[in-house]
Amino acid sequence: MSKSKHRWLIISIVAMVLVTIDAMIDGVDIALFAFPLNVLLALLWIIVVARLWHKRNTTIGEFMLSADATKISLGLMAVVGIVLGTQAEPKTTSISVITAIIFTLTHLSLIILRGWRNAKGIRWRFTFLHCGLWLLLGAGFWGAPDRSVVRMALGEGERSTIAYTTDGAAQELGYEVELCNLLSEQDGAGRLTKIEADVVVDGKRATLSVNHPMSKGVGTKIYIVNDGKDGYAVIEIINEPWLYISFIGIMMLLVGAIMMFAIGPKK
């Protein structure tokens, strides 16, 4: 058996094992890997990537920098996107998905280390595009355990420091949310035309409406998510501490794309 066929056989076996494991378990409870454990694991992964780069002339190092690894990474991301997009409740915490993202991030990291500069200096378009994608994927993956979504229901004049997760577990916010006023308007057909909630969050006053949340701290957004017909507001609080890292990644991708179109291809 040739080296290439042997390699693809191993990859196929690993894929079947991962799919089998996913069929037997519900996935990984990523909440167990919240800060600081996710940061420590990310640092450990960076050390592994650095080691692979140092050993890039070995069999594993050569494979991770090969065209086959690029094809696998692109294929994995396409399959993951299609599968998750067709699921009513996407299993983003399955072993297969986690493995696919780690593989892609590792391959992308090695590609960046190899190609960020050449004899003429820094390859700016390459660096912006690839590093932007690396930050976007990395922040979404390593920051997922720190993301939380909680809700509370408040009537006018009510206040609370307790919110509830999607599983119904109570969570102490560490600050107070008060609903001062709720305005809900419908047209003749009963369709919602306006919903506004005047709130005071940790002593700061704001008005919540559709697509106009309140920002609190780094990566925390506060929304109103119901129509207010029943006289109370459902306040949703989404905490994404890694959000701005993802934003930097998106900006780098845009800069790289603009440079690509503005300067044009080079041989």
Secondary structure as GFF3:
##gff-version 3
##sequence-region A 1 267
A	DSSP	alpha_helix	3	24	.	.	.	ID=ss1
A	DSSP	three_ten_helix	30	33	.	.	.	ID=ss2
A	DSSP	alpha_helix	37	54	.	.	.	ID=ss3
A	DSSP	alpha_helix	59	64	.	.	.	ID=ss4
A	DSSP	alpha_helix	67	86	.	.	.	ID=ss5
A	DSSP	alpha_helix	95	115	.	.	.	ID=ss6
A	DSSP	beta_strand	117	118	.	.	.	ID=ss7
A	DSSP	beta_strand	121	122	.	.	.	ID=ss8
A	DSSP	alpha_helix	124	142	.	.	.	ID=ss9
A	DSSP	three_ten_helix	144	146	.	.	.	ID=ss10
A	DSSP	beta_strand	148	155	.	.	.	ID=ss11
A	DSSP	beta_strand	159	164	.	.	.	ID=ss12
A	DSSP	beta_strand	170	186	.	.	.	ID=ss13
A	DSSP	beta_strand	192	201	.	.	.	ID=ss14
A	DSSP	beta_strand	204	209	.	.	.	ID=ss15
A	DSSP	beta_strand	214	215	.	.	.	ID=ss16
A	DSSP	beta_strand	220	224	.	.	.	ID=ss17
A	DSSP	beta_strand	232	239	.	.	.	ID=ss18
A	DSSP	alpha_helix	243	263	.	.	.	ID=ss19
###
